[in-house]
Amino acid sequence: MKTIPNTLRLTGLLILVVLTVAATAQAQAYARGSFTLQFEVEWRGETVPAGHYTFEIQQGIPHPVVTIRNMEHPREIRLIGSAAAVSEVPRRNSALEIVTVDGKHYIHSFHISAVGASLIYNTPQLPPERFPDANEVSQITVADRHQER
């Protein structure tokens, strides 16, 4: 009789181990790179000062998650979180697309050629149906590389 409870505990422990390993594998980075911000931006509600940054993109559920690190202050890590949407349109060059509204800069999208995706972020000053005029949009080139998992 005692073997049934022990078997259930062992099964439960095995399931927990499998789920932990799967979650760890899921969180591994699949793209890394760097970029330079010439000015302060707002990125998914976070204020990110001008500077040189490295980034890491991890496969998240339901969307990839971006983590950035200021190269001048490497201990400062900002988890940007997942995008509002992901477009699987392959891009030739990686870039951050910045929208400027009333003098304030917002990250609108992050195009990552290494993984063939664009992460689209909400910009609080713009309604979702209005794409900004050409004079309100700028791009920053991003150096990236795909990382095998």
PyMOL commands that set and color helices and strands:
alter all, ss='L'
color gray80, all
select helices_A, chain A and resi 3-26+134-136
alter helices_A, ss='H'
color red, helices_A
select strands_A, chain A and resi 29-37+41-43+46-48+51-58+65-70+77-82+85-87+95-101+104-112+117-120+137-141+143-146
alter strands_A, ss='S'
color yellow, strands_A
deselect
rebuild
show_as cartoon
